[in-house]
Amino acid sequence: MSNETRSTLIEFAPSVPISFPLRIFSALRALIWVTLINDSPLTWWCQQGRRNERADMEGPVYVPGAPDRMLEPGKAVLATVDELKKFKPFLLQVIVRTPHGDPLPHATIDFWQATSAGEYAYRSYALRGRLTTGADGSVEVLTISPGDYGAGAALRTGHFHMMLQDAEGRREQLTTQLYVCQANNVKGMNKDFLNYFRKSRPQNMLRAWSIPENNGGKAFNEFPKLPSDDIESLKRIEWWNARLAEQGAGIKIVAGGRTEIKLNEKPGWLGF
Ligand SMILES: [Fe+2]
């Protein structure tokens, strides 16, 4: 994007309402299709859970039709400036690959998450959006860290939800969750409510980093410090901090992480 284009400030993650009929449809879809059929433990395990080690359940709060959140190729913004100020900026990089490990450009990710206070939006597509990988199979998303929600035996560990699809339609759609645990301690996943229905999937925990100097000298969520020789990540962070400065937000990225996900080839008849 040229400096000329940037002379007009781009609004981060503009608000898009969810219509009332779509809210009703999503609730019915969640109740009947997702909870009773797709996410029921046996069906889930026979389908995605068996085929892709990164698969996870969809859960009941997905709403179809989320808006495109791309700022420019390979770079997306999911949170508003107000949300970034309130909960602090978090930079997630997702790299999508073929089963052989080659990067998958133009893959789409339907992405949704709760706020750091563990709240989902249902009246608008806040913290929901569609992302697309760039030529290197990677997409960076400027967002906030998802918080735990629920209570007691129904507690969910903080997580990002993702539904991934390749542009050519040759690979199987993958539904997954990416967990954010304090100090990257995998024990944080032991308390998750979904463990009653499927075994804990520690491979779905994000290995996050933090930049204490951007967070008053304190490591965000006790994540390890981003190594100072990770020049590539530092360059990406610098780019995003410049965009935050343009917004006059007075904040910088405090934490983030990177995950790589492989999509399977489409299965044959009856999923085998
Ligand atoms: Fe969730």
Boltz pocket constraint, residues with backbone or C-beta under 6 A from the ligand:
constraints:
  - pocket:
      binder: B
      contacts: [[A, 58], [A, 59], [A, 61], [A, 114], [A, 156], [A, 159], [A, 161]]
      max_distance: 6.0
